[in-house]
């Protein structure tokens, strides 16, 4: 694979300023963008020639926006649960409310 990379791809990538890119970078980019776009995870994994576990654990990464959205969602759940607890609605605790939402 490295010989193919050097002969076919490396010069082209360097010409557009991506000389640092590798096959690994391309796999991770493909996996992450496919997940973000909502493509079927199994189909994406098959395209890369890996099983679903390897694809999701080794190649797929969350971007900053996805992480921020997750934090915002958890903070909203926590805040809503805390307000309910303060207001004494049904005696619901923060922990049970968060667990119920998942």
Buried (B, 14 or more C-beta within 10 A) or exposed (E): EEEEEEEEBBEEBEEEEBEEBBEEEBBBEBBBEBBBEEBEBEEBBEBBEBEEEBBBEBBBEEEEEEEEEEEEEEEEBEEBBEEBBEEEEEEBEBEEBBEEEE
